[in-house]
C-alpha cells in the first residue's frame, strides 16, 4: 500500500526550548537548524525535532490526557490527503489556525496532527 503522508517534524511543547533542545542535540547528535528565545529546531536523518516554548507549560503526568505534542506530515496534495486521512478515522476540529496553510486533524485517539503541503 502506498504511503498517504511523510512525517517531517515532531514538535514538543515545553517550558525551556534551549535546555530541551540541547539535551536532544546530545542524545541524537543532530545539529541545531534554527532557533530563538522561544524555539529550537534540530535536523537529522530526514526528520526534524522541534521544541517550542508554551507559557505556563505543565509537564505530562503519565498517563495523562493532556496534549503534549503533535505530529506534522508533509503531503503532496493537501485536499486529497485530508480526505484520505479523514476516511481512515481522523476528525477535523473546528478551530483551524493555519488559515488554509495547513490542516489540523485529530487521529482516532485524539492526538493532534497537521497536514502540510
C-alpha positions in Angstrom: 0.0 0.0 0.0 1.5 3.4 -0.9 2.0 5.9 1.9 -0.5 8.6 2.4 1.9 11.1 4.1 5.5 11.6 5.1 6.4 12.5 8.6 8.6 15.7 8.6 8.7 17.2 12.1 8.0 16.2 15.7 7.2 19.3 17.8 7.3 19.1 21.6 5.7 21.9 23.7 7.9 22.8 26.6 8.9 25.4 29.2 12.6 25.8 28.1 13.3 25.1 24.5 17.0 25.7 24.7 17.6 23.3 27.5 15.4 20.6 26.0 16.9 21.2 22.5 20.4 20.8 23.9 19.5 17.6 25.7 18.1 16.1 22.4 21.0 17.5 20.4 23.3 15.5 22.6 21.1 12.4 22.5 20.7 12.4 18.7 23.8 14.1 17.5 21.7 16.3 15.3 22.6 19.9 14.5 20.5 22.9 15.5 19.0 24.2 12.3 17.3 27.3 13.7 16.1 28.8 16.9 15.4 31.9 19.0 14.3 32.5 22.6 11.1 30.6 22.0 12.0 27.7 19.8 14.8 25.3 18.8 14.8 23.0 15.7 17.1 20.1 15.2 17.6 18.3 11.9 18.9 14.9 11.1 18.2 11.6 9.3 15.5 13.2 7.1 13.3 14.4 10.0 13.2 17.4 12.3 12.6 17.6 16.1 11.4 20.9 17.4 10.9 22.4 20.9 8.6 25.3 21.3 8.0 27.4 24.4 4.5 27.4 25.8 3.6 29.8 28.6 2.8 28.1 31.8 3.6 24.7 30.3 2.9 21.8 32.6 5.0 18.6 32.2 3.0 15.5 31.3 1.6 13.3 34.1 1.9 9.9 32.6 -0.5 8.5 31.9 -2.4 11.7 31.2 -4.9 13.1 28.8 -3.4 16.5 28.1 -1.9 17.2 24.7 1.9 17.3 25.0 3.0 17.0 21.3 1.7 17.0 17.8 2.9 15.5 14.5 3.4 17.3 11.2 3.1 15.4 8.0 4.2 16.7 4.6 1.7 15.8 1.8 1.7 16.4 -2.0 -2.0 17.3 -2.2 -3.5 18.8 0.9 -7.1 18.3 0.0 -6.7 14.7 -1.1 -4.6 13.8 1.9 -7.1 15.4 4.2 -9.9 13.3 2.7 -7.9 10.1 2.8 -6.8 10.6 6.5 -10.4 11.5 7.5 -11.6 8.3 5.8 -9.2 6.4 8.0 -10.9 7.7 11.1 -9.4 11.1 11.8 -11.6 14.1 12.7 -11.2 17.7 11.9 -11.5 20.2 14.7 -13.5 23.4 14.1 -10.5 25.6 15.1 -8.1 25.8 12.1 -5.3 28.3 12.9 -3.4 27.8 9.7 -5.8 29.9 7.6 -5.5 27.4 4.7 -1.7 27.0 5.0 -2.2 23.6 6.7 -5.0 21.4 8.1 -5.2 20.4 11.8 -6.7 16.9 12.3 -7.1 14.6 15.3 -6.3 10.9 15.0 -8.8 8.3 16.2 -7.4 8.5 19.7 -7.5 12.3 19.8 -3.8 13.2 19.2 -3.4 16.2 17.0 -1.5 16.1 13.7 -1.1 18.7 10.9 -1.1 18.0 7.2 1.2 20.4 5.4 1.7 21.0 1.7 
